Amino acid sequence: MEEGNRRGIRLLVGLGNPGKEYERTRHNAGFWLVERFALQQGVALRKDTKYQALVGRIGSNGAWLVLPQSFMNASGRAVQMLAGFFKIPAAEILVVHDELDFAPGVVKVKQGGGIAGHNGLRDISQRLATHDYWRMRLGIGHPGDKAAVADYVLHRPSAEDQSEIDAAIARSIEVLPQFFSGDVQGAMQKLHTVDKPRKPEAKAEANKSEEKKPEPVAAEPAPEKKGLLGGLFGKKK
């Protein structure tokens, strides 16, 4: 595994499943990021039957953007063909995918490591014969039951979770130019040091503690009571 990457990322791969029925499901988080980045860059992603993928490029000498269209468990085919044809080593490939082990809103990048049961990563690793490509892991949360995972990833996230995922995608897109330029470590540092938003109840408690308390006011001496009540409850001399 290489510690750094001076040449930068040359192949950005988003993982997901093709088709309308899957486009808003959690498993397509990788597609969402690459599609949004391509839109911002004015890059058209066109179907290439040779690669069985949607393919685009940033400028004439920039990074390739790829969305495999052969379904998740065969994602590696397009990656292998493009990397082989353009002689792109694993250390210059960044794969964006959904991550069950992270909560929505969390995004982390690493190079190599295990595939954690992800079918798209499994196929890519097998076809490239290495795990040493980079992964950008977008948190989608976990259903809490391993048996429910397959159904969970193929359904849409809640509105709240979608908002958190979208925010993570926006932060990730901001640092992509650093990945392409070769400043991978700088991009990772910027992405990983984002402060996590506190829960609403935690914010409320913090706001209460930070409110400026009024200065204590010295109590004025009570007026001397007269009459029967004054005699019964007045101060003893």
C-alpha angles and dihedrals in degrees: 000000000000118000095211140013114222095178094052132223113320100173123047113190125191117199125216145105123279123237139062095271092062104034096097098037123113093248089066096062090113090055091051094057097047093044092051093046091049090051092051091049094046091240117151115220106212130188112255110192092196091063096028088229146100105257135189139157135217102236122320096299102026134105122301119241116209136184109182111222098194094090126264100287091055098042093119095070095074092040092051094048096047094043091048096047096047094036094239113165122219091254089064095052123093117193118196116205146153117271122207094191094063127069118242108279095035119109127176136173128214140160120236125337131122127327096229092217095303107150095206093053091045092057094045092050092048094049095044090042089224142076093211100106121106122261128203105201117204113198116234099165129241128268090225094241121079090211090059096053098093092054093040097057092049094057132077119263121243117267090257094049091046090054091052092047091049090052090051090050091051091052091048093051090053091063099040093095088061091053091051093047093052099255092122095148092050091049092049093049092051093046096045098047096061110128114245114237113248121239115266093249091050090051091050092052091047091050091052092052091048096050112112109252116223116255111258112258119218110244115243116234111265114250114258110265119228136200128025096329090047090053094048100042103022123113117281114241 
